[in-house]
Amino acid sequence: MPEIGEEQFAKETLERYSGSAASDFQSNLLLTNFPKYVEYFAKTRGAKILEGSMFKVAHCPKEGISILDFKIGSPAA
């Protein structure tokens, strides 16, 4: 089996975990640990929430922003 490059591995991992094509990510990325922020972002912008095996994400191409709930760490910290 041929090895894939680091960039391809990162792209495939992002797509699997987020449920979104890497090409859908906008140039500005908000990272959050609060799923309600993704829901609010999507609701206020009419964006669809995508969910992969680990993360929720929403994209707003009009504003050039994506938001991703990466679920790492304690939101109470």
PyMOL CGO cylinders between C-alpha atoms (Angstrom):
from pymol import cmd
from pymol.cgo import CYLINDER

trace = [
    CYLINDER, 0.00, 0.00, 0.00, 1.52, 3.35, -0.99, 0.3, 1, 1, 1, 1, 1, 1,
    CYLINDER, 1.52, 3.35, -0.99, 2.07, 5.88, 1.74, 0.3, 1, 1, 1, 1, 1, 1,
    CYLINDER, 2.07, 5.88, 1.74, 0.22, 9.17, 1.59, 0.3, 1, 1, 1, 1, 1, 1,
    CYLINDER, 0.22, 9.17, 1.59, 1.85, 12.50, 2.26, 0.3, 1, 1, 1, 1, 1, 1,
    CYLINDER, 1.85, 12.50, 2.26, 1.41, 14.54, 5.39, 0.3, 1, 1, 1, 1, 1, 1,
    CYLINDER, 1.41, 14.54, 5.39, -0.86, 17.09, 3.68, 0.3, 1, 1, 1, 1, 1, 1,
    CYLINDER, -0.86, 17.09, 3.68, -3.14, 14.38, 2.27, 0.3, 1, 1, 1, 1, 1, 1,
    CYLINDER, -3.14, 14.38, 2.27, -3.29, 12.67, 5.67, 0.3, 1, 1, 1, 1, 1, 1,
    CYLINDER, -3.29, 12.67, 5.67, -4.26, 15.95, 7.38, 0.3, 1, 1, 1, 1, 1, 1,
    CYLINDER, -4.26, 15.95, 7.38, -6.94, 16.65, 4.75, 0.3, 1, 1, 1, 1, 1, 1,
    CYLINDER, -6.94, 16.65, 4.75, -8.48, 13.18, 5.05, 0.3, 1, 1, 1, 1, 1, 1,
    CYLINDER, -8.48, 13.18, 5.05, -8.42, 13.36, 8.85, 0.3, 1, 1, 1, 1, 1, 1,
    CYLINDER, -8.42, 13.36, 8.85, -10.10, 16.78, 8.87, 0.3, 1, 1, 1, 1, 1, 1,
    CYLINDER, -10.10, 16.78, 8.87, -12.79, 15.57, 6.48, 0.3, 1, 1, 1, 1, 1, 1,
    CYLINDER, -12.79, 15.57, 6.48, -13.47, 12.39, 8.45, 0.3, 1, 1, 1, 1, 1, 1,
    CYLINDER, -13.47, 12.39, 8.45, -13.63, 14.12, 11.83, 0.3, 1, 1, 1, 1, 1, 1,
    CYLINDER, -13.63, 14.12, 11.83, -15.64, 17.13, 10.64, 0.3, 1, 1, 1, 1, 1, 1,
    CYLINDER, -15.64, 17.13, 10.64, -17.92, 15.54, 8.05, 0.3, 1, 1, 1, 1, 1, 1,
    CYLINDER, -17.92, 15.54, 8.05, -17.03, 18.40, 5.72, 0.3, 1, 1, 1, 1, 1, 1,
    CYLINDER, -17.03, 18.40, 5.72, -14.91, 18.64, 2.60, 0.3, 1, 1, 1, 1, 1, 1,
    CYLINDER, -14.91, 18.64, 2.60, -11.64, 20.44, 3.29, 0.3, 1, 1, 1, 1, 1, 1,
    CYLINDER, -11.64, 20.44, 3.29, -12.44, 22.77, 0.39, 0.3, 1, 1, 1, 1, 1, 1,
    CYLINDER, -12.44, 22.77, 0.39, -15.53, 24.03, 2.28, 0.3, 1, 1, 1, 1, 1, 1,
    CYLINDER, -15.53, 24.03, 2.28, -13.41, 25.50, 5.07, 0.3, 1, 1, 1, 1, 1, 1,
    CYLINDER, -13.41, 25.50, 5.07, -13.13, 29.26, 4.86, 0.3, 1, 1, 1, 1, 1, 1,
    CYLINDER, -13.13, 29.26, 4.86, -9.99, 31.35, 5.31, 0.3, 1, 1, 1, 1, 1, 1,
    CYLINDER, -9.99, 31.35, 5.31, -11.07, 32.35, 8.83, 0.3, 1, 1, 1, 1, 1, 1,
    CYLINDER, -11.07, 32.35, 8.83, -11.62, 29.48, 11.25, 0.3, 1, 1, 1, 1, 1, 1,
    CYLINDER, -11.62, 29.48, 11.25, -13.15, 29.87, 14.69, 0.3, 1, 1, 1, 1, 1, 1,
    CYLINDER, -13.15, 29.87, 14.69, -12.34, 27.04, 17.10, 0.3, 1, 1, 1, 1, 1, 1,
    CYLINDER, -12.34, 27.04, 17.10, -14.65, 26.51, 20.04, 0.3, 1, 1, 1, 1, 1, 1,
    CYLINDER, -14.65, 26.51, 20.04, -15.27, 24.02, 22.78, 0.3, 1, 1, 1, 1, 1, 1,
    CYLINDER, -15.27, 24.02, 22.78, -18.95, 24.93, 23.04, 0.3, 1, 1, 1, 1, 1, 1,
    CYLINDER, -18.95, 24.93, 23.04, -21.40, 23.20, 20.66, 0.3, 1, 1, 1, 1, 1, 1,
    CYLINDER, -21.40, 23.20, 20.66, -23.98, 25.94, 21.24, 0.3, 1, 1, 1, 1, 1, 1,
    CYLINDER, -23.98, 25.94, 21.24, -21.65, 28.43, 19.54, 0.3, 1, 1, 1, 1, 1, 1,
    CYLINDER, -21.65, 28.43, 19.54, -21.71, 26.32, 16.37, 0.3, 1, 1, 1, 1, 1, 1,
    CYLINDER, -21.71, 26.32, 16.37, -25.50, 26.09, 16.59, 0.3, 1, 1, 1, 1, 1, 1,
    CYLINDER, -25.50, 26.09, 16.59, -25.84, 29.86, 17.11, 0.3, 1, 1, 1, 1, 1, 1,
    CYLINDER, -25.84, 29.86, 17.11, -23.42, 30.62, 14.28, 0.3, 1, 1, 1, 1, 1, 1,
    CYLINDER, -23.42, 30.62, 14.28, -25.32, 28.34, 11.91, 0.3, 1, 1, 1, 1, 1, 1,
    CYLINDER, -25.32, 28.34, 11.91, -28.74, 29.64, 12.94, 0.3, 1, 1, 1, 1, 1, 1,
    CYLINDER, -28.74, 29.64, 12.94, -27.83, 33.31, 12.58, 0.3, 1, 1, 1, 1, 1, 1,
    CYLINDER, -27.83, 33.31, 12.58, -26.21, 32.78, 9.17, 0.3, 1, 1, 1, 1, 1, 1,
    CYLINDER, -26.21, 32.78, 9.17, -28.52, 30.19, 7.67, 0.3, 1, 1, 1, 1, 1, 1,
    CYLINDER, -28.52, 30.19, 7.67, -25.63, 27.73, 7.54, 0.3, 1, 1, 1, 1, 1, 1,
    CYLINDER, -25.63, 27.73, 7.54, -25.88, 23.97, 7.66, 0.3, 1, 1, 1, 1, 1, 1,
    CYLINDER, -25.88, 23.97, 7.66, -24.22, 22.13, 10.56, 0.3, 1, 1, 1, 1, 1, 1,
    CYLINDER, -24.22, 22.13, 10.56, -22.13, 19.18, 9.47, 0.3, 1, 1, 1, 1, 1, 1,
    CYLINDER, -22.13, 19.18, 9.47, -21.05, 16.49, 11.89, 0.3, 1, 1, 1, 1, 1, 1,
    CYLINDER, -21.05, 16.49, 11.89, -18.30, 14.00, 11.36, 0.3, 1, 1, 1, 1, 1, 1,
    CYLINDER, -18.30, 14.00, 11.36, -17.01, 11.28, 13.62, 0.3, 1, 1, 1, 1, 1, 1,
    CYLINDER, -17.01, 11.28, 13.62, -15.79, 13.81, 16.18, 0.3, 1, 1, 1, 1, 1, 1,
    CYLINDER, -15.79, 13.81, 16.18, -16.48, 17.47, 15.35, 0.3, 1, 1, 1, 1, 1, 1,
    CYLINDER, -16.48, 17.47, 15.35, -19.38, 19.74, 14.41, 0.3, 1, 1, 1, 1, 1, 1,
    CYLINDER, -19.38, 19.74, 14.41, -18.68, 22.45, 11.85, 0.3, 1, 1, 1, 1, 1, 1,
    CYLINDER, -18.68, 22.45, 11.85, -20.56, 25.18, 10.00, 0.3, 1, 1, 1, 1, 1, 1,
    CYLINDER, -20.56, 25.18, 10.00, -19.37, 27.38, 7.13, 0.3, 1, 1, 1, 1, 1, 1,
    CYLINDER, -19.37, 27.38, 7.13, -20.42, 30.84, 6.03, 0.3, 1, 1, 1, 1, 1, 1,
    CYLINDER, -20.42, 30.84, 6.03, -18.78, 31.54, 2.65, 0.3, 1, 1, 1, 1, 1, 1,
    CYLINDER, -18.78, 31.54, 2.65, -20.43, 34.98, 2.47, 0.3, 1, 1, 1, 1, 1, 1,
    CYLINDER, -20.43, 34.98, 2.47, -18.43, 36.06, 5.53, 0.3, 1, 1, 1, 1, 1, 1,
    CYLINDER, -18.43, 36.06, 5.53, -15.44, 33.81, 4.85, 0.3, 1, 1, 1, 1, 1, 1,
    CYLINDER, -15.44, 33.81, 4.85, -15.77, 32.10, 8.24, 0.3, 1, 1, 1, 1, 1, 1,
    CYLINDER, -15.77, 32.10, 8.24, -16.00, 28.51, 9.42, 0.3, 1, 1, 1, 1, 1, 1,
    CYLINDER, -16.00, 28.51, 9.42, -16.58, 27.45, 13.02, 0.3, 1, 1, 1, 1, 1, 1,
    CYLINDER, -16.58, 27.45, 13.02, -15.54, 24.10, 14.44, 0.3, 1, 1, 1, 1, 1, 1,
    CYLINDER, -15.54, 24.10, 14.44, -16.35, 22.59, 17.82, 0.3, 1, 1, 1, 1, 1, 1,
    CYLINDER, -16.35, 22.59, 17.82, -13.22, 20.58, 18.52, 0.3, 1, 1, 1, 1, 1, 1,
    CYLINDER, -13.22, 20.58, 18.52, -14.41, 19.13, 21.86, 0.3, 1, 1, 1, 1, 1, 1,
    CYLINDER, -14.41, 19.13, 21.86, -11.00, 19.26, 23.50, 0.3, 1, 1, 1, 1, 1, 1,
    CYLINDER, -11.00, 19.26, 23.50, -10.58, 20.33, 27.08, 0.3, 1, 1, 1, 1, 1, 1,
    CYLINDER, -10.58, 20.33, 27.08, -13.15, 21.22, 29.66, 0.3, 1, 1, 1, 1, 1, 1,
    CYLINDER, -13.15, 21.22, 29.66, -15.60, 24.01, 28.82, 0.3, 1, 1, 1, 1, 1, 1,
    CYLINDER, -15.60, 24.01, 28.82, -15.79, 24.68, 32.56, 0.3, 1, 1, 1, 1, 1, 1,
    CYLINDER, -15.79, 24.68, 32.56, -12.05, 25.30, 32.86, 0.3, 1, 1, 1, 1, 1, 1,
]
cmd.load_cgo(trace, "trace")
